Amino acid sequence: MITIIFGFASDKILITIRGNDIRFASTQFGAQEANIAGIKLDYAGVIREHPDLETNEDWREIAIERFKEKIKSYHTEEETAQYVIEELRKFGYQPEQKQKEGFRPEKIQ
């Protein structure tokens, strides 16, 4: 299990990776964990990543499925964590700490 903490404005985002399962939590919502199906997606961001979904009414469900398939393509939790860190950095999220298996958290540069 790997836990990553991101800063975004005055909010803290917590991402927990357990195998191929990723959970998201935000201090804005009381740190209640949600899987990808419960996360709010930005239409413009999804279209930027997947232009073929622009005219599709089911864009949200398809984007979630593509995300799940991408996560399944990684063989380790560490690879998944690196992918999540790099992807969220693109959108202004600042990675702060990464904690593996309950050990001391490491600062992320």
Buried (B, 14 or more C-beta within 10 A) or exposed (E): EBBBBBBBEEEBBBBBBEEEEBBBBBEEEEEEEEEBEEEEEEEEEBBEEBEEBEEEEEBBEBBBEBBBEEBEEBEEBEEBBEBBBEEBEEEEBEBBBBBBEEEEBEEBE
